[in-house]
């Protein structure tokens, strides 16, 4: 299953964990995705949406 927000398209980022001895290890930061029931074009759908889209009001949640 894809780790991508279905509204804004936000996906995982990659980077390094750098220790005090300057050793570098690869890491991934994944978006905080939640399953929400939304209304889209008059239909009730389940989408995987990041929490920033929920807080910004980019989706209309089913009451």
Secondary structure per residue as TSV (DSSP state, phi and psi in degrees):
chain	resnum	aa	ss	phi	psi
A	1	X	-	360.0	135.9
A	2	X	-	-71.7	136.7
A	3	X	-	-91.5	66.2
A	4	X	-	-141.1	135.7
A	5	X	-	-70.0	133.8
A	6	X	T	-82.9	-4.6
A	7	X	T	-99.7	-56.9
A	8	X	T	-100.7	-13.6
A	9	X	-	82.8	12.2
A	10	X	-	-64.4	133.9
A	11	X	-	-130.1	-174.1
A	12	X	-	-69.1	148.3
A	13	X	E	-111.6	154.7
A	14	X	E	-121.9	156.0
A	15	X	E	-169.5	-163.1
A	16	X	E	-120.9	144.5
A	17	X	E	-95.0	122.6
A	18	X	E	-110.1	120.7
A	19	X	-	-83.1	175.7
A	20	X	T	-63.9	-30.0
A	21	X	T	-86.2	10.6
A	22	X	-	65.6	24.9
A	23	X	-	-78.1	140.5
A	24	X	E	-117.8	130.3
A	25	X	E	-127.2	133.6
A	26	X	E	-69.5	146.3
A	27	X	E	-144.9	160.6
A	28	X	E	-125.0	136.6
A	29	X	E	-110.6	116.4
A	30	X	-	-98.1	146.7
A	31	X	-	-70.1	153.6
A	32	X	-	-83.1	93.3
A	33	X	E	-97.0	139.1
A	34	X	E	-127.4	146.2
A	35	X	E	-84.4	120.9
A	36	X	E	-129.8	147.6
A	37	X	E	-90.7	120.7
A	38	X	E	-124.7	163.9
A	39	X	E	-104.1	120.9
A	40	X	E	-135.3	118.3
A	41	X	T	56.5	37.6
A	42	X	T	79.6	2.1
A	43	X	E	-112.1	150.7
A	44	X	E	-92.8	118.8
A	45	X	E	-129.0	157.7
A	46	X	E	-106.9	125.1
A	47	X	E	-130.5	155.2
A	48	X	E	-96.6	112.6
A	49	X	E	-126.7	142.0
A	50	X	E	-74.1	156.7
A	51	X	H	-67.8	-26.5
A	52	X	H	-68.7	-33.9
A	53	X	H	-70.3	-35.0
A	54	X	H	-67.0	-46.4
A	55	X	H	-66.3	-33.7
A	56	X	H	-78.9	-9.6
A	57	X	T	80.0	24.0
A	58	X	-	-76.3	-11.4
A	59	X	S	-123.4	151.9
A	60	X	-	-105.4	108.9
A	61	X	B	-77.7	150.1
A	62	X	-	-76.3	132.2
A	63	X	-	-79.1	360.0
